[in-house]
Amino acid sequence: MTRLIVTIAVFVVIGLPMVGYLWETLNGVLALRSSWQQVGIAIPVLAVFLVLLFLLARTIERWNDGASSRAGRAGGGSHG
């Protein structure tokens, strides 16, 4: 359980500033007051953020698979 909390906290601490920067950039672009430099920085930030989301999804799938396999072993056999 501790590992779960630490992992989620790491994803939040890393991802939250990225979301803030991307949100501010998008807001500036839509208001037509954003600089090209800000947009240029936002592109790699978006790429890193998408990789982070991909890693988070894979981590959650592994947790889910691990929990399912533990529940299957605890159940004592297959049902159906």
Buried (B, 14 or more C-beta within 10 A) or exposed (E): EEEEEEBEEEBEEEBEEBEEBBEEBBEBBEEEEBEEEBEEEBEEBBEEBEEBEEEBEEBBEEEEEEEEEEEEEEEEEEEE
